Amino acid sequence: MPRIAICLFLLMPLVRAQAPARTQPEVERLESLIEELTAMKAQVAALEGRIDTVLRGLSEQKGALQSKPTAYNALRNIESDPAPDAKPPAVRCAALTASGKRCTRAAADASKYCKQHQLAHSK
């Protein structure tokens, strides 16, 4: 057992001498990764700034469009179709008078005769 302890004691400096030699490439790799991450962080910050600028511009355009008054002729374009007349066109009575002339009165709704001639025509 004491021999093993002495061997370990003598081998320890050799192991410690090799450890820094193996860790040097790893340290360099970690440093390069840190540099890459720092560069990426700067790029992300720049992109965030550009995104914020674009969003502000879009927000301003949206606000300008919402508060823009309607064009002067826009209301005329909406009302270009005339509304139908409330009164249907008057239809003249189809009856002939005793003198042989056509009656001058308007025909009743859903009929081709005026009220007087409807009564006469129904008898």
MOPAC internal coordinates of N, CA, C and O (Angstrom, degrees):
PM7 1SCF
backbone

  N    0.0000 0     0.00 0     0.00 0    0    0    0
  C    1.4323 1     0.00 0     0.00 0    1    0    0
  C    1.5271 1   110.97 1     0.00 0    2    1    0
  O    1.2310 1   119.47 1   134.92 1    3    2    1
  N    1.3294 1   118.61 1   -45.08 1    3    2    1
  C    1.4544 1   117.97 1   177.93 1    5    3    2
  C    1.5233 1   111.48 1   -61.43 1    6    5    3
  O    1.2310 1   119.89 1   150.07 1    7    6    5
  N    1.3310 1   117.82 1   -29.93 1    7    6    5
  C    1.4541 1   119.79 1   179.66 1    9    7    6
  C    1.5343 1   110.53 1   -66.71 1   10    9    7
  O    1.2310 1   120.75 1   141.65 1   11   10    9
  N    1.3264 1   116.18 1   -38.35 1   11   10    9
  C    1.4586 1   120.28 1   179.36 1   13   11   10
  C    1.5189 1   110.09 1   -65.46 1   14   13   11
  O    1.2310 1   120.37 1   138.37 1   15   14   13
  N    1.2918 1   116.89 1   -41.63 1   15   14   13
  C    1.4639 1   120.99 1   179.77 1   17   15   14
  C    1.5117 1   110.58 1   -63.77 1   18   17   15
  O    1.2310 1   120.44 1   140.57 1   19   18   17
  N    1.3225 1   116.77 1   -39.43 1   19   18   17
  C    1.4644 1   120.55 1  -179.99 1   21   19   18
  C    1.5316 1   109.53 1   -68.16 1   22   21   19
  O    1.2310 1   120.33 1   139.81 1   23   22   21
  N    1.3312 1   116.98 1   -40.19 1   23   22   21
  C    1.4727 1   120.36 1   178.79 1   25   23   22
  C    1.5325 1   110.53 1   -63.88 1   26   25   23
  O    1.2310 1   120.98 1   136.63 1   27   26   25
  N    1.3004 1   115.74 1   -43.37 1   27   26   25
  C    1.4648 1   119.55 1   178.29 1   29   27   26
  C    1.5202 1   111.00 1   -63.28 1   30   29   27
  O    1.2310 1   120.91 1   140.10 1   31   30   29
  N    1.3155 1   115.86 1   -39.90 1   31   30   29
  C    1.4557 1   120.61 1  -179.71 1   33   31   30
  C    1.5244 1   110.98 1   -64.46 1   34   33   31
  O    1.2310 1   120.90 1   143.37 1   35   34   33
  N    1.3233 1   115.89 1   -36.63 1   35   34   33
  C    1.4551 1   120.09 1  -179.67 1   37   35   34
  C    1.5442 1   111.93 1   -77.25 1   38   37   35
  O    1.2310 1   120.24 1   150.51 1   39   38   37
  N    1.3289 1   117.15 1   -29.49 1   39   38   37
  C    1.4631 1   120.76 1  -178.50 1   41   39   38
  C    1.5387 1   113.32 1   -83.06 1   42   41   39
  O    1.2310 1   119.96 1   161.85 1   43   42   41
  N    1.3013 1   117.67 1   -18.15 1   43   42   41
  C    1.4705 1   121.37 1  -177.74 1   45   43   42
  C    1.5243 1   113.00 1   -57.99 1   46   45   43
  O    1.2310 1   118.94 1   135.11 1   47   46   45
  N    1.3144 1   119.62 1   -44.89 1   47   46   45
  C    1.4698 1   118.18 1   179.61 1   49   47   46
  C    1.5330 1   112.53 1   -62.68 1   50   49   47
  O    1.2310 1   119.94 1   148.15 1   51   50   49
  N    1.3163 1   117.72 1   -31.85 1   51   50   49
  C    1.4633 1   120.41 1   179.09 1   53   51   50
  C    1.5312 1   111.21 1   -67.42 1   54   53   51
  O    1.2310 1   120.91 1   139.24 1   55   54   53
  N    1.3350 1   115.86 1   -40.76 1   55   54   53
  C    1.4598 1   120.33 1  -179.95 1   57   55   54
  C    1.5263 1   110.07 1   -66.89 1   58   57   55
  O    1.2310 1   120.57 1   139.08 1   59   58   57
  N    1.3186 1   116.51 1   -40.92 1   59   58   57
  C    1.4659 1   120.48 1   179.74 1   61   59   58
  C    1.5236 1   111.41 1   -67.57 1   62   61   59
  O    1.2310 1   119.60 1   148.08 1   63   62   61
  N    1.2847 1   118.36 1   -31.92 1   63   62   61
  C    1.4599 1   121.68 1   179.86 1   65   63   62
  C    1.5245 1   110.62 1   -71.61 1   66   65   63
  O    1.2310 1   120.12 1   146.69 1   67   66   65
  N    1.3222 1   117.38 1   -33.31 1   67   66   65
  C    1.4534 1   120.81 1   179.85 1   69   67   66
  C    1.5327 1   111.88 1   -78.89 1   70   69   67
  O    1.2310 1   119.30 1   151.02 1   71   70   69
  N    1.3066 1   118.93 1   -28.98 1   71   70   69
  C    1.4599 1   122.25 1  -176.94 1   73   71   70
  C    1.5265 1   112.11 1   -60.19 1   74   73   71
  O    1.2310 1   118.53 1   132.30 1   75   74   73
  N    1.3441 1   120.42 1   -47.70 1   75   74   73
  C    1.4570 1   119.04 1   178.81 1   77   75   74
  C    1.5314 1   112.55 1   -63.87 1   78   77   75
  O    1.2310 1   119.90 1   147.87 1   79   78   77
  N    1.2913 1   117.79 1   -32.13 1   79   78   77
  C    1.4595 1   120.46 1   179.71 1   81   79   78
  C    1.5263 1   110.32 1   -66.68 1   82   81   79
  O    1.2310 1   119.97 1   143.93 1   83   82   81
  N    1.3406 1   117.66 1   -36.07 1   83   82   81
  C    1.4608 1   121.24 1   179.50 1   85   83   82
  C    1.5251 1   111.45 1   -78.28 1   86   85   83
  O    1.2310 1   119.66 1   149.34 1   87   86   85
  N    1.2948 1   118.26 1   -30.66 1   87   86   85
  C    1.4643 1   120.62 1  -175.94 1   89   87   86
  C    1.5215 1   112.72 1   -82.23 1   90   89   87
  O    1.2310 1   119.78 1   161.86 1   91   90   89
  N    1.3368 1   118.02 1   -18.14 1   91   90   89
  C    1.4627 1   120.18 1  -178.64 1   93   91   90
  C    1.5368 1   112.17 1   -59.58 1   94   93   91
  O    1.2310 1   118.16 1   132.94 1   95   94   93
  N    1.3384 1   121.12 1   -47.06 1   95   94   93
  C    1.4716 1   119.73 1   177.36 1   97   95   94
  C    1.5299 1   112.30 1   -63.86 1   98   97   95
  O    1.2310 1   120.77 1   145.37 1   99   98   97
  N    1.3119 1   116.13 1   -34.63 1   99   98   97
  C    1.4705 1   119.04 1   179.48 1  101   99   98
  C    1.5248 1   110.91 1   -68.94 1  102  101   99
  O    1.2310 1   120.42 1   142.62 1  103  102  101
  N    1.3141 1   116.80 1   -37.38 1  103  102  101
  C    1.4622 1   120.75 1   177.54 1  105  103  102
  C    1.5311 1   109.60 1   -64.49 1  106  105  103
  O    1.2310 1   120.55 1   137.80 1  107  106  105
  N    1.3318 1   116.56 1   -42.20 1  107  106  105
  C    1.4602 1   120.01 1   178.51 1  109  107  106
  C    1.5335 1   110.95 1   -63.93 1  110  109  107
  O    1.2310 1   120.66 1   139.56 1  111  110  109
  N    1.3291 1   116.34 1   -40.44 1  111  110  109
  C    1.4649 1   120.58 1   178.55 1  113  111  110
  C    1.5241 1   110.54 1   -63.45 1  114  113  111
  O    1.2310 1   120.48 1   137.36 1  115  114  113
  N    1.3349 1   116.69 1   -42.64 1  115  114  113
  C    1.4637 1   120.41 1   178.79 1  117  115  114
  C    1.5281 1   111.10 1   -64.34 1  118  117  115
  O    1.2310 1   120.39 1   140.43 1  119  118  117
  N    1.3261 1   116.86 1   -39.57 1  119  118  117
  C    1.4629 1   119.94 1   178.57 1  121  119  118
  C    1.5305 1   111.22 1   -64.36 1  122  121  119
  O    1.2310 1   120.56 1   139.44 1  123  122  121
  N    1.3399 1   116.53 1   -40.56 1  123  122  121
  C    1.4677 1   118.70 1   178.68 1  125  123  122
  C    1.5316 1   110.63 1   -67.07 1  126  125  123
  O    1.2310 1   120.32 1   143.18 1  127  126  125
  N    1.3346 1   117.00 1   -36.82 1  127  126  125
  C    1.4663 1   120.15 1   176.57 1  129  127  126
  C    1.5228 1   111.17 1   -64.32 1  130  129  127
  O    1.2310 1   120.60 1   139.88 1  131  130  129
  N    1.3182 1   116.46 1   -40.12 1  131  130  129
  C    1.4670 1   120.65 1   178.66 1  133  131  130
  C    1.5304 1   109.84 1   -63.56 1  134  133  131
  O    1.2310 1   120.21 1   138.62 1  135  134  133
  N    1.3400 1   117.21 1   -41.38 1  135  134  133
  C    1.4653 1   120.47 1   178.08 1  137  135  134
  C    1.5338 1   111.19 1   -63.59 1  138  137  135
  O    1.2310 1   120.62 1   137.67 1  139  138  137
  N    1.3421 1   116.43 1   -42.33 1  139  138  137
  C    1.4673 1   120.06 1   178.27 1  141  139  138
  C    1.5225 1   111.11 1   -62.40 1  142  141  139
  O    1.2310 1   120.90 1   135.89 1  143  142  141
  N    1.3317 1   115.89 1   -44.11 1  143  142  141
  C    1.4636 1   119.65 1  -179.84 1  145  143  142
  C    1.5216 1   111.33 1   -64.43 1  146  145  143
  O    1.2310 1   120.17 1   142.25 1  147  146  145
  N    1.3137 1   117.29 1   -37.75 1  147  146  145
  C    1.4626 1   120.72 1   177.73 1  149  147  146
  C    1.5342 1   110.31 1   -64.46 1  150  149  147
  O    1.2310 1   120.68 1   137.81 1  151  150  149
  N    1.3387 1   116.31 1   -42.19 1  151  150  149
  C    1.4677 1   119.74 1   178.07 1  153  151  150
  C    1.5278 1   110.44 1   -64.42 1  154  153  151
  O    1.2310 1   120.33 1   137.66 1  155  154  153
  N    1.3273 1   116.98 1   -42.34 1  155  154  153
  C    1.4664 1   120.72 1   178.54 1  157  155  154
  C    1.5195 1   111.40 1   -63.74 1  158  157  155
  O    1.2310 1   120.77 1   142.29 1  159  158  157
  N    1.3222 1   116.13 1   -37.71 1  159  158  157
  C    1.4635 1   120.16 1   178.65 1  161  159  158
  C    1.5292 1   110.22 1   -63.06 1  162  161  159
  O    1.2310 1   120.35 1   140.03 1  163  162  161
  N    1.3199 1   116.94 1   -39.97 1  163  162  161
  C    1.4661 1   120.56 1   177.86 1  165  163  162
  C    1.5299 1   110.54 1   -66.00 1  166  165  163
  O    1.2310 1   120.25 1   140.42 1  167  166  165
  N    1.3376 1   117.13 1   -39.58 1  167  166  165
  C    1.4668 1   120.55 1   178.42 1  169  167  166
  C    1.5230 1   110.86 1   -64.64 1  170  169  167
  O    1.2310 1   120.39 1   138.15 1  171  170  169
  N    1.3337 1   116.87 1   -41.85 1  171  170  169
  C    1.4673 1   120.84 1   178.87 1  173  171  170
  C    1.5240 1   110.14 1   -62.59 1  174  173  171
  O    1.2310 1   120.36 1   138.48 1  175  174  173
  N    1.3198 1   116.91 1   -41.52 1  175  174  173
  C    1.4672 1   120.19 1   178.80 1  177  175  174
  C    1.5313 1   110.35 1   -63.04 1  178  177  175
  O    1.2310 1   120.25 1   139.57 1  179  178  177
  N    1.3378 1   117.13 1   -40.43 1  179  178  177
  C    1.4668 1   120.07 1   178.73 1  181  179  178
  C    1.5281 1   110.64 1   -65.50 1  182  181  179
  O    1.2310 1   120.36 1   138.28 1  183  182  181
  N    1.3325 1   116.92 1   -41.72 1  183  182  181
  C    1.4671 1   120.54 1   178.77 1  185  183  182
  C    1.5247 1   111.31 1   -65.12 1  186  185  183
  O    1.2310 1   120.23 1   141.02 1  187  186  185
  N    1.3233 1   117.17 1   -38.98 1  187  186  185
  C    1.4692 1   120.01 1   177.47 1  189  187  186
  C    1.5258 1   110.39 1   -62.17 1  190  189  187
  O    1.2310 1   120.61 1   140.33 1  191  190  189
  N    1.3208 1   116.43 1   -39.67 1  191  190  189
  C    1.4649 1   120.17 1   177.25 1  193  191  190
  C    1.5203 1   112.05 1   -62.82 1  194  193  191
  O    1.2310 1   120.61 1   137.44 1  195  194  193
  N    1.3343 1   116.45 1   -42.56 1  195  194  193
  C    1.4685 1   120.07 1   178.34 1  197  195  194
  C    1.5231 1   111.17 1   -65.55 1  198  197  195
  O    1.2310 1   120.56 1   139.14 1  199  198  197
  N    1.3334 1   116.53 1   -40.86 1  199  198  197
  C    1.4695 1   120.43 1   178.83 1  201  199  198
  C    1.5236 1   110.02 1   -62.35 1  202  201  199
  O    1.2310 1   120.35 1   136.42 1  203  202  201
  N    1.3220 1   116.93 1   -43.58 1  203  202  201
  C    1.4696 1   120.12 1   178.59 1  205  203  202
  C    1.5300 1   111.00 1   -61.35 1  206  205  203
  O    1.2310 1   120.37 1   139.74 1  207  206  205
  N    1.3307 1   116.90 1   -40.26 1  207  206  205
  C    1.4631 1   120.68 1   179.19 1  209  207  206
  C    1.5289 1   111.11 1   -63.61 1  210  209  207
  O    1.2310 1   120.80 1   135.67 1  211  210  209
  N    1.3324 1   116.08 1   -44.33 1  211  210  209
  C    1.4673 1   120.25 1   179.68 1  213  211  210
  C    1.5278 1   110.36 1   -64.54 1  214  213  211
  O    1.2310 1   120.20 1   137.16 1  215  214  213
  N    1.3290 1   117.22 1   -42.84 1  215  214  213
  C    1.4665 1   120.67 1   179.57 1  217  215  214
  C    1.5280 1   111.48 1   -63.06 1  218  217  215
  O    1.2310 1   120.24 1   139.97 1  219  218  217
  N    1.3257 1   117.15 1   -40.03 1  219  218  217
  C    1.4663 1   119.96 1   177.28 1  221  219  218
  C    1.5247 1   110.73 1   -63.13 1  222  221  219
  O    1.2310 1   120.63 1   136.68 1  223  222  221
  N    1.3322 1   116.40 1   -43.32 1  223  222  221
  C    1.4676 1   120.11 1   178.96 1  225  223  222
  C    1.5177 1   111.93 1   -62.16 1  226  225  223
  O    1.2310 1   120.45 1   136.93 1  227  226  225
  N    1.3276 1   116.74 1   -43.07 1  227  226  225
  C    1.4644 1   120.46 1   178.59 1  229  227  226
  C    1.5225 1   111.24 1   -64.79 1  230  229  227
  O    1.2310 1   120.67 1   140.62 1  231  230  229
  N    1.3117 1   116.33 1   -39.38 1  231  230  229
  C    1.4601 1   120.22 1   178.99 1  233  231  230
  C    1.5285 1   110.66 1   -64.19 1  234  233  231
  O    1.2310 1   120.44 1   139.24 1  235  234  233
  N    1.3348 1   116.75 1   -40.76 1  235  234  233
  C    1.4648 1   120.16 1   178.14 1  237  235  234
  C    1.5271 1   110.98 1   -65.00 1  238  237  235
  O    1.2310 1   120.32 1   138.59 1  239  238  237
  N    1.3229 1   117.00 1   -41.41 1  239  238  237
  C    1.4653 1   120.10 1   178.86 1  241  239  238
  C    1.5208 1   111.07 1   -64.54 1  242  241  239
  O    1.2310 1   120.56 1   139.91 1  243  242  241
  N    1.3215 1   116.54 1   -40.09 1  243  242  241
  C    1.4657 1   120.47 1   179.17 1  245  243  242
  C    1.5256 1   109.95 1   -63.12 1  246  245  243
  O    1.2310 1   120.52 1   135.42 1  247  246  245
  N    1.3257 1   116.62 1   -44.58 1  247  246  245
  C    1.4556 1   120.30 1   178.57 1  249  247  246
  C    1.5167 1   111.90 1   -63.24 1  250  249  247
  O    1.2310 1   120.54 1   140.97 1  251  250  249
  N    1.3310 1   116.56 1   -39.03 1  251  250  249
  C    1.4646 1   119.77 1   179.18 1  253  251  250
  C    1.5253 1   110.83 1   -66.34 1  254  253  251
  O    1.2310 1   120.24 1   141.34 1  255  254  253
  N    1.3096 1   117.14 1   -38.66 1  255  254  253
  C    1.4682 1   119.99 1   179.28 1  257  255  254
  C    1.5248 1   111.71 1   -69.10 1  258  257  255
  O    1.2310 1   120.48 1   143.56 1  259  258  257
  N    1.3285 1   116.69 1   -36.44 1  259  258  257
  C    1.4609 1   119.69 1  -179.16 1  261  259  258
  C    1.5210 1   111.85 1   -71.66 1  262  261  259
  O    1.2310 1   119.99 1   147.73 1  263  262  261
  N    1.3240 1   117.63 1   -32.27 1  263  262  261
  C    1.4622 1   119.78 1  -178.03 1  265  263  262
  C    1.5274 1   112.22 1   -94.53 1  266  265  263
  O    1.2310 1   119.59 1  -177.99 1  267  266  265
  N    1.3077 1   118.39 1     2.01 1  267  266  265
  C    1.4656 1   121.83 1  -179.51 1  269  267  266
  C    1.5245 1   109.60 1   -71.08 1  270  269  267
  O    1.2310 1   119.80 1   -51.29 1  271  270  269
  N    1.3407 1   118.00 1   128.71 1  271  270  269
  C    1.4704 1   119.62 1   179.18 1  273  271  270
  C    1.5265 1   110.24 1   -70.44 1  274  273  271
  O    1.2310 1   121.33 1   -24.43 1  275  274  273
  N    1.3247 1   115.06 1   155.57 1  275  274  273
  C    1.4599 1   119.27 1   178.95 1  277  275  274
  C    1.5195 1   109.63 1   -70.39 1  278  277  275
  O    1.2310 1   120.56 1   -27.23 1  279  278  277
  N    1.2797 1   116.54 1   152.77 1  279  278  277
  C    1.4606 1   121.67 1  -179.88 1  281  279  278
  C    1.5258 1   109.62 1   -66.00 1  282  281  279
  O    1.2310 1   120.74 1   -26.79 1  283  282  281
  N    1.3258 1   116.19 1   153.21 1  283  282  281
  C    1.4611 1   120.52 1  -176.89 1  285  283  282
  C    1.5204 1   111.29 1   -61.89 1  286  285  283
  O    1.2310 1   119.73 1   137.39 1  287  286  285
  N    1.3015 1   118.11 1   -42.61 1  287  286  285
  C    1.4595 1   121.67 1  -177.44 1  289  287  286
  C    1.5232 1   112.65 1   -87.21 1  290  289  287
  O    1.2310 1   119.66 1  -179.07 1  291  290  289
  N    1.2992 1   118.26 1     0.93 1  291  290  289
  C    1.4642 1   119.93 1  -177.67 1  293  291  290
  C    1.5188 1   110.97 1   -64.42 1  294  293  291
  O    1.2310 1   120.33 1   142.67 1  295  294  293
  N    1.3290 1   116.98 1   -37.33 1  295  294  293
  C    1.4601 1   119.10 1  -179.76 1  297  295  294
  C    1.5223 1   111.00 1   -68.98 1  298  297  295
  O    1.2310 1   120.06 1   146.10 1  299  298  297
  N    1.3043 1   117.49 1   -33.90 1  299  298  297
  C    1.4667 1   120.30 1   177.94 1  301  299  298
  C    1.5201 1   110.91 1   -67.22 1  302  301  299
  O    1.2310 1   120.35 1   144.69 1  303  302  301
  N    1.3134 1   116.93 1   -35.31 1  303  302  301
  C    1.4640 1   119.99 1   179.35 1  305  303  302
  C    1.5197 1   110.98 1   -68.15 1  306  305  303
  O    1.2310 1   120.21 1   146.57 1  307  306  305
  N    1.3090 1   117.20 1   -33.43 1  307  306  305
  C    1.4603 1   120.63 1   179.39 1  309  307  306
  C    1.5188 1   109.89 1   -68.87 1  310  309  307
  O    1.2310 1   120.32 1   141.16 1  311  310  309
  N    1.3273 1   116.99 1   -38.84 1  311  310  309
  C    1.4621 1   121.62 1  -176.53 1  313  311  310
  C    1.5273 1   112.44 1   -92.51 1  314  313  311
  O    1.2310 1   119.41 1  -156.64 1  315  314  313
  N    1.2964 1   118.73 1    23.36 1  315  314  313
  C    1.4554 1   120.65 1  -176.79 1  317  315  314
  C    1.5252 1   112.04 1   -68.24 1  318  317  315
  O    1.2310 1   119.60 1   151.35 1  319  318  317
  N    1.3310 1   118.37 1   -28.65 1  319  318  317
  C    1.4593 1   120.59 1   177.33 1  321  319  318
  C    1.5235 1   109.21 1   -82.61 1  322  321  319
  O    1.2310 1   119.61 1   -60.79 1  323  322  321
  N    1.3295 1   118.35 1   119.21 1  323  322  321
  C    1.4706 1   119.06 1   179.67 1  325  323  322
  C    1.5266 1   110.29 1   -70.01 1  326  325  323
  O    1.2310 1   121.46 1   -34.85 1  327  326  325
  N    1.3006 1   114.80 1   145.15 1  327  326  325
  C    1.4664 1   120.19 1   179.06 1  329  327  326
  C    1.5232 1   108.72 1   -72.83 1  330  329  327
  O    1.2310 1   119.92 1   -34.66 1  331  330  329
  N    1.3225 1   117.77 1   145.34 1  331  330  329
  C    1.4679 1   118.85 1   178.52 1  333  331  330
  C    1.5292 1   109.96 1   -65.70 1  334  333  331
  O    1.2310 1   121.19 1   -32.09 1  335  334  333
  N    1.3237 1   115.33 1   147.91 1  335  334  333
  C    1.4651 1   120.25 1  -179.83 1  337  335  334
  C    1.5177 1   109.90 1   -64.62 1  338  337  335
  O    1.2310 1   121.53 1   -37.14 1  339  338  337
  N    1.3211 1   114.67 1   142.86 1  339  338  337
  C    1.4598 1   119.60 1   179.63 1  341  339  338
  C    1.5265 1   110.55 1   -70.95 1  342  341  339
  O    1.2310 1   120.47 1   145.22 1  343  342  341
  N    1.3357 1   116.72 1   -34.78 1  343  342  341
  C    1.4669 1   120.65 1  -179.32 1  345  343  342
  C    1.5245 1   109.75 1   -95.52 1  346  345  343
  O    1.2310 1   120.15 1   -45.32 1  347  346  345
  N    1.2927 1   117.32 1   134.68 1  347  346  345
  C    1.4592 1   118.29 1   172.82 1  349  347  346
  C    1.5265 1   108.90 1   -72.95 1  350  349  347
  O    1.2310 1   119.07 1   -23.19 1  351  350  349
  N    1.3023 1   119.37 1   156.81 1  351  350  349
  C    1.4671 1   120.33 1  -179.41 1  353  351  350
  C    1.5312 1   110.60 1   -63.81 1  354  353  351
  O    1.2310 1   121.47 1   -38.72 1  355  354  353
  N    1.3162 1   114.79 1   141.28 1  355  354  353
  C    1.4734 1   119.95 1  -179.00 1  357  355  354
  C    1.5246 1   109.68 1   -73.03 1  358  357  355
  O    1.2310 1   121.30 1   -44.77 1  359  358  357
  N    1.3299 1   115.12 1   135.23 1  359  358  357
  C    1.4613 1   121.34 1   178.53 1  361  359  358
  C    1.5225 1   107.34 1  -107.49 1  362  361  359
  O    1.2310 1   120.63 1   -45.59 1  363  362  361
  N    1.2971 1   116.40 1   134.41 1  363  362  361
  C    1.4656 1   120.74 1  -177.66 1  365  363  362
  C    1.5276 1   110.05 1   -79.38 1  366  365  363
  O    1.2310 1   121.11 1   -34.13 1  367  366  365
  N    1.3028 1   115.49 1   145.87 1  367  366  365
  C    1.4685 1   122.44 1   179.89 1  369  367  366
  C    1.5333 1   109.36 1   -60.68 1  370  369  367
  O    1.2310 1   120.57 1   -41.30 1  371  370  369
  N    1.3201 1   116.52 1   138.70 1  371  370  369
  C    1.4686 1   121.46 1  -176.13 1  373  371  370
  C    1.5310 1   113.08 1   -90.81 1  374  373  371
  O    1.2310 1   119.76 1   178.06 1  375  374  373
  N    1.3249 1   118.06 1    -1.94 1  375  374  373
  C    1.4787 1   120.67 1  -176.61 1  377  375  374
  C    1.5221 1   111.28 1   -77.71 1  378  377  375
  O    1.2310 1   121.31 1   -25.07 1  379  378  377
  N    1.3147 1   115.11 1   154.93 1  379  378  377
  C    1.4654 1   121.53 1   175.37 1  381  379  378
  C    1.5224 1   108.71 1  -104.23 1  382  381  379
  O    1.2310 1   120.78 1   -41.21 1  383  382  381
  N    1.2930 1   116.11 1   138.79 1  383  382  381
  C    1.4697 1   120.91 1   180.00 1  385  383  382
  C    1.5275 1   109.69 1   -78.85 1  386  385  383
  O    1.2310 1   120.39 1    -3.36 1  387  386  385
  N    1.3627 1   116.86 1   176.64 1  387  386  385
  C    1.4714 1   122.19 1  -179.87 1  389  387  386
  C    1.5192 1   111.51 1   -64.21 1  390  389  387
  O    1.2310 1   120.80 1   152.43 1  391  390  389
  N    1.3339 1   116.08 1   -27.57 1  391  390  389
  C    1.4646 1   119.25 1   179.73 1  393  391  390
  C    1.5288 1   111.50 1   -81.96 1  394  393  391
  O    1.2310 1   119.73 1   174.05 1  395  394  393
  N    1.3404 1   118.13 1    -5.95 1  395  394  393
  C    1.4559 1   122.24 1   178.00 1  397  395  394
  C    1.5218 1   114.22 1    93.71 1  398  397  395
  O    1.2310 1   120.87 1  -176.09 1  399  398  397
  N    1.3178 1   115.95 1     3.91 1  399  398  397
  C    1.4686 1   119.73 1   178.13 1  401  399  398
  C    1.5327 1   109.04 1   -93.62 1  402  401  399
  O    1.2310 1   121.52 1   -20.37 1  403  402  401
  N    1.2829 1   114.70 1   159.63 1  403  402  401
  C    1.4736 1   119.58 1   178.59 1  405  403  402
  C    1.5170 1   109.70 1   -75.80 1  406  405  403
  O    1.2310 1   120.60 1   -36.67 1  407  406  405
  N    1.3412 1   116.47 1   143.33 1  407  406  405
  C    1.4752 1   122.29 1   179.01 1  409  407  406
  C    1.5182 1   109.48 1   -62.38 1  410  409  407
  O    1.2310 1   120.32 1   -39.64 1  411  410  409
  N    1.3257 1   117.00 1   140.36 1  411  410  409
  C    1.4675 1   121.69 1  -176.98 1  413  411  410
  C    1.5278 1   112.84 1   -92.35 1  414  413  411
  O    1.2310 1   119.87 1   174.60 1  415  414  413
  N    1.3082 1   117.85 1    -5.40 1  415  414  413
  C    1.4682 1   120.63 1  -177.61 1  417  415  414
  C    1.5334 1   110.44 1   -78.79 1  418  417  415
  O    1.2310 1   121.63 1   -18.87 1  419  418  417
  N    1.3461 1   114.48 1   161.13 1  419  418  417
  C    1.4698 1   120.43 1   176.51 1  421  419  418
  C    1.5177 1   109.30 1   -81.00 1  422  421  419
  O    1.2310 1   120.83 1   -33.49 1  423  422  421
  N    1.3066 1   116.02 1   146.51 1  423  422  421
  C    1.4646 1   120.64 1   179.20 1  425  423  422
  C    1.5210 1   109.38 1   -73.34 1  426  425  423
  O    1.2310 1   120.74 1   -29.25 1  427  426  425
  N    1.3308 1   116.19 1   150.75 1  427  426  425
  C    1.4663 1   121.49 1   177.77 1  429  427  426
  C    1.5311 1   108.80 1   -71.36 1  430  429  427
  O    1.2310 1   121.05 1   -16.67 1  431  430  429
  N    1.3293 1   115.60 1   163.33 1  431  430  429
  C    1.4612 1   120.19 1   179.68 1  433  431  430
  C    1.5217 1   110.43 1   -59.58 1  434  433  431
  O    1.2310 1   120.63 1   -42.24 1  435  434  433
  N    1.3041 1   116.39 1   137.76 1  435  434  433
  C    1.4636 1   124.91 1   177.51 1  437  435  434
  C    1.5257 1   112.36 1    58.01 1  438  437  435
  O    1.2310 1   120.04 1  -150.74 1  439  438  437
  N    1.3140 1   117.52 1    29.26 1  439  438  437
  C    1.4645 1   121.76 1   178.12 1  441  439  438
  C    1.5162 1   108.45 1  -146.16 1  442  441  439
  O    1.2310 1   120.46 1   -18.83 1  443  442  441
  N    1.3264 1   116.72 1   161.17 1  443  442  441
  C    1.4583 1   118.71 1   176.85 1  445  443  442
  C    1.5259 1   112.65 1  -103.05 1  446  445  443
  O    1.2310 1   120.74 1  -173.42 1  447  446  445
  N    1.3591 1   116.19 1     6.58 1  447  446  445
  C    1.4690 1   121.50 1   179.44 1  449  447  446
  C    1.5233 1   110.18 1  -121.94 1  450  449  447
  O    1.2310 1   120.60 1   -25.59 1  451  450  449
  N    1.3431 1   116.46 1   154.41 1  451  450  449
  C    1.4646 1   121.38 1   173.58 1  453  451  450
  C    1.5248 1   108.33 1   -75.63 1  454  453  451
  O    1.2310 1   120.25 1    -4.86 1  455  454  453
  N    1.3435 1   117.13 1   175.14 1  455  454  453
  C    1.4681 1   120.23 1  -176.52 1  457  455  454
  C    1.5325 1   111.95 1   -60.99 1  458  457  455
  O    1.2310 1   120.23 1   137.62 1  459  458  457
  N    1.3132 1   117.16 1   -42.38 1  459  458  457
  C    1.4678 1   120.83 1  -178.08 1  461  459  458
  C    1.5277 1   110.70 1   -63.49 1  462  461  459
  O    1.2310 1   120.42 1   134.13 1  463  462  461
  N    1.3133 1   116.81 1   -45.87 1  463  462  461
  C    1.4593 1   119.64 1  -177.07 1  465  463  462
  C    1.5345 1   112.27 1   -77.13 1  466  465  463
  O    1.2310 1   119.84 1   157.79 1  467  466  465
  N    1.3417 1   117.92 1   -22.21 1  467  466  465
  C    1.4654 1   119.85 1   173.65 1  469  467  466
  C    1.5262 1   109.07 1   -63.37 1  470  469  467
  O    1.2310 1   121.02 1   136.06 1  471  470  469
  N    1.3492 1   115.66 1   -43.94 1  471  470  469
  C    1.4641 1   120.01 1   179.18 1  473  471  470
  C    1.5279 1   110.39 1   -64.47 1  474  473  471
  O    1.2310 1   120.48 1   136.76 1  475  474  473
  N    1.3249 1   116.69 1   -43.24 1  475  474  473
  C    1.4597 1   120.44 1  -178.69 1  477  475  474
  C    1.5248 1   110.69 1   -68.35 1  478  477  475
  O    1.2310 1   120.71 1   143.62 1  479  478  477
  N    1.3017 1   116.25 1   -36.38 1  479  478  477
  C    1.4578 1   120.54 1  -177.98 1  481  479  478
  C    1.5260 1   111.65 1   -73.51 1  482  481  479
  O    1.2310 1   120.61 1   151.82 1  483  482  481
  N    1.3219 1   116.43 1   -28.18 1  483  482  481
  C    1.4656 1   119.44 1  -179.66 1  485  483  482
  C    1.5192 1   112.36 1   -77.86 1  486  485  483
  O    1.2310 1   118.85 1   159.99 1  487  486  485
  N    1.3514 1   119.79 1   -20.01 1  487  486  485
  C    1.4771 1   123.05 1  -178.30 1  489  487  486
  C    1.4655 1   111.76 1   -78.78 1  490  489  487
  O    1.2310 1   120.10 1   180.00 1  491  490  489

